[in-house]
Amino acid sequence: MNAPPSLLLEAEALLEQRQLTESLRAFHRAELHGADPDRCSGGRWMASMLLGRYSNAWRECDAIRFRGLPDPHRFWDGECVLGRSVIVRCLHGFGDAVQFLRYVRMLRSQAAHVIVEVAPRFLELARCIDGVEHVITWGDQAPVDPPHWDVQIELTELLYFFRTELSDLPLATRYLHLPADTTRSAERELPSSGHPRVGLVWSCGEWNLSRSIPLAVFEPMMRDAGIEFWNLQGGPARDDARALRLPLRDAPRFCADAGLLPLAAFVAQLDLVITVDTFAAHLGGALGIPTWVLLRHAADWRWMFDRDDCPWYPSLRLFRQEKHGGWADVVQHVHQQLASLVSVHSAHKAIA
């Protein structure tokens, strides 16, 4: 029996609208009427993760794996890693790499040896994460003699591998440790002005425009006195500030080919990072820097639902759209909260 397409589409629409409890019921109903069970499990997985019901999500992963349908994206098939050599492949974005490489230290307590494979641009930064010792990449910098491994795991599978519960988080904090010479260099390039230093990222690039915010929306906030705003943006969006003639300074040594380590060292000098849902949010969180993340209404599962804190990163604060496309209210809320930052900074200066 095949489910009417409307049942599955209804469930997915409820999930997108973040009517999560209703979507769970709708996916069960669609599956009972013959809808693709893996697609229904995937929908229930997403709703469960958003609700913080991680154990329910892992049961959906179990169901998908036990059904045994071919999945080219699944590397680990449930085998034991005890005493074996494991390679962790980081094939998603840099934000995922920063967020989930904290699991490597835990993995090393079971495996005989752990190799981490990352993109070439991420190689330097990966070496700065606690627990990462043997790291390789591909392309021109690939090892001449590839290391032996027994089991491969895609990085994001580690949550499922360890069957993480919400009560386990944050697992690790301030786990990104930068070389002293890189940090000193960043300190020299950022002279003190007496004002709070705030880094800004407003664009996620072309791959997910719904997470980006037009820079012009931030203009009233940046025109306010008492804040020193720094442009952490990469890519074509970097030129937006110059075109709008906004009071937004360019981060020293930060450009498309500078690598991620200089950026991390610069971020470590800031009082606050304000960013959309992209790499900078994870970078600030891993460094323990206060970071405000501006999220679209249908935010990614890792930010969960209907909360302004982040169990993965204690230094993060979340600002959410109340409805699709409503960025002006989000930025206005951030603008109001910045007044408190200026007040606290001024009080500290007076005491000093």
N, C-alpha and C positions, 0 to 999 in steps of 0.2 A: 504494500500500500504506500503510495506516495502522498506526502502531505501537500495540501494546497499551498502554493507559493506564498499566499498572503499570510499564513501563520508564521512562517520563518521571517518574512519581511517585517511583520508586526513586532516580533521579538527583537529584531535588530534595530528597528526604529526606537523602541522603548529604551534599549541600551544606549543608543546615541543621545537620547533626550535625558539620560541619567535617571530614568525611572527604574531603578535597579531591581527592587523586589518584584515589581510587575514583570520585568524582563526575564527574571529567573523562571517565574511561572510560565511565561509565554514560550520560552525555549523548551521546557519540559513538555508542554502541550504539543508543540510542533514535532518533537521527537516521537511522542506517542502516536502521532498521525503519520509517521513515516519519513520525516525530514532527515537529512544527512546527520547521523549521530555525532560525527566529529565536528561538524560546523556548530551544532547545538552545544556540544561540550566546550568548544572555543568561546561561544557567547557566554555560557555560564562561568567559565574561567575568568573572563574579563569582569563580569559583574561581581564575582566573589572577591577578586583582587581589589577592585574599587571600594568594596565594603569592608576590606580588611579581614575577610574570612579566608585566610590563606589555606587552611587545612581542606576546605571545600574545593579550592582551586586545584590542589594537588590530587584530589580524588578524580577530578576531571582529566588531569594529565594521565593518571593511571588508566582510566577508561580508554583514552585514545591509544595509549601504548599497548594495552592488552588486546585491543581490536586488531592491531598489527598491520594496518594498511601502510603501504610504502609512503615514506615522508622524506624527501631529499634534504629537508632542513633539520632533521633530527640526527645528531651525531651519536649521542650516548643512548644506549638501548636498555639501561638498567643494570648493567654488569657491575660487579664489585671492583673497586679500585685498590683495595687493601694490598699494600706491598708491590704495586705495579707502577709503571711509568705512565704519566698522564700528560697530554698536551691540551691546554685550554686555548681555544681559538676565539679571538676577538673580532668578529665579523660584522658587528653592528657599528653604531656611531661611537664617537669619542666619549660622549656622556655615559653611555652604557659601560664603556671600559672603566671609567673612573668609578662609577657606582658599584660595579660588581667584582672588580679585581680585589676588593677587600676580602673576598672569600678564599683567595689563594692560600693565605696563612692557615685557614681551617683545612683546606684540601691537603696541604703538606703533612698534616698530622695523620693522614690515612695512607696517602700514596708514598711510594718509595722515592719518587722524583716528580716534580711538576715543571713543565715547560710552558711558557706563555708566548703565544704568537699574536703580534699586534701589527697594525699598519705602520709603514715607515715613519710617518710624521709623529706617531705616538711613542716611538721607541724610547726616546730620552725620558719622557714623563713616566712611562711604565716602570722604569728602573727606580723611580722615587716612591713607589707605593709599597707599604709594608708587606713583607712576605714574598714579593716578586724577586726572584734571584736569577733564574735562567730565562731570559727573554730573547726571542728571535723575531724576524720580520720576513717579508717576501721581497721580490723584485731584485734590484741591484745589490741590496744589502743582505740578501738571504744567505744563510750559512752554506759554505761549500760542501760540507758534510752534514746533511740534515740529521738531527738527533733521533735516536730510537724512541718510540713510544708504543705502549700497549693499548691505551684507551684514549679516545679523543672526546672532548666535551666542548660544546659551544658555550661561551661565557654566560649567557643568560639562563642556561640550563642549571647553573649552580644553585639557584633559588630552589628549584625542584629537587635537585640532588640532595640538598640538606633539609628539605621539607621545612623551610623557614616559616616560623610563626610570627605574628605581629609582636608578640611579647619578647621575641629574640632581638628585636631591633633596638639600637642602630648597629649592632655587631661590632663596629669599630668607629672611632671618631678621630679627626685630625691624623689620618693615616697616610697623608701625602707629605713627604718630607723632602724639601728642596735642597740642592747643594748650597753650601754657605757662600761660595764665590758668586753664584748666580743671584742669590738674595742680596748680597752686598752691592752688586752692580745695579740692581733695581732700586735700592735705597738711594744710591748716589744720583740716579736720574730723576728722582722725585723729590725736589726740595720742598720744605714745609712752607705752607702759605698761611697757616693759622686757621684754615677752614676745613670742615669735614671733606674727605675725598670720597667721591662716589663714582664707581664705574657703571657704564650703561651699555646694554646690549638690547637692541630692539628688533632684530631680524633673525629668522631661522633659515634664511636662504630660500631657494626656489622649491625645495622638496616638500615643504609644509607651510604654505603661506598663511594658513589659518592661525598659526601660532605667532606670527609676526605682527608688529604694531607700527603704523606709519609714524615716522620720527616727529612729524609736525604735532602729533598729539601731545608730545612731551614738552613742547615749547614753553607754555606758561610755567611749568615746574622748573625748567632750566633758567628762566629769566629771573627767578627769585634770587635775591642776594643771600650770601652766607653759605653756599654750597659750591664746591669745586668739582665739576663734572668731567669725567674722563671717558673718552670713546674707546671701548673695548671691541668694537664691531670689526669683523673681517668681511671680505668679499666686496661685491659692487656696492652694497649698502653703506660702506664706509664713507663714500663721497657725499652722502646725503647731508651730513652736517655742514660741509663746506658750502653746498648749494643753498642751504637755508640760512647760512651765516649765524649759527647758533653758538652760544658760549659753551662749547664742548671741546675740550682739549684732546689731542691725539696721544695715546699711550706711547711713550718712548720705545723705540726698537720693535714696535709691533707692526708687522706687515705680513702679507700672505706667505712669504717664504722664511719667516723668522723662526718657525717652530713653536711648539706649545710651551716649552720650558720657560722662555722669557716672559710669556704671557702669564703663566702661573706665578712667577716671581713678582710680577707687577701687581697682580691681584692680591697677593699676600700683604702688600703695603697699604691697601685701601681700608677705609672705615666701613664701607658698605658696597655691595654690588646689587644693582637693579637689572634684572634680565628677564627675557621671555624664556620659554621652555627650550633650552638648548644647552650646549656644553658648559657655558659659563656658570649655570646653576649648580652643576655637579662639581665643578672646579672650586667654587666658593665653599660648597658644603664639605668637600674632602679636606680643605685647608682650615676649616673651622671659622671662616670669615662670615660675618653677618651678610646674608644674601636674601633679597626679596625677589620672589619668582612670580611673574605675571602669567596667569593661566587662562586659556580659553575655557568656555563652559564645559565642553566635552574633553576634559583634560586626560592625559595619559594615565594608565592604571597606577603607576608608581606614586602619583600624587594623591591617590585615593579620592575620596569624595566628601564634600561638606566639612572640611577642616582647614585651619590656617597654619597648622604646623606640619612638619614632615618627619615621620618616625625614622627615616633613613639618615637624615642629617639634622642634628639639633640646632644648627645655626641658621636654618632656613625658615623663612616666613612666606606663606602663600597668599597671593591676592587673586581672587577668582572673578571671572565674568559671571554676572547673575543671569545673563541671557546671551545667546549667540551674537557675536559681533559687537558687544557693548564695551569697547575698550576705553572710552572717555571716562566712564565712571570708575573703572579700575585705576587709571592713572591719576584721577582726581583724589582717590583714596590714598594712593601712594604719596601724592603731593602733601596731603594733610599730615600724614605720619612723619614726613621729613621734618616738619616743624619741631617735633620732639627730639629728633637727632641733633638739630642745630642747638636746641636749648641745652641738652646734655653736654654737647661739645663745649659750649660757651661756659657752662658751669665748671667743667674740668679745667678750662684755661684760667678761670678766675681763681680756683684753688691753687693751681700751679704757680 
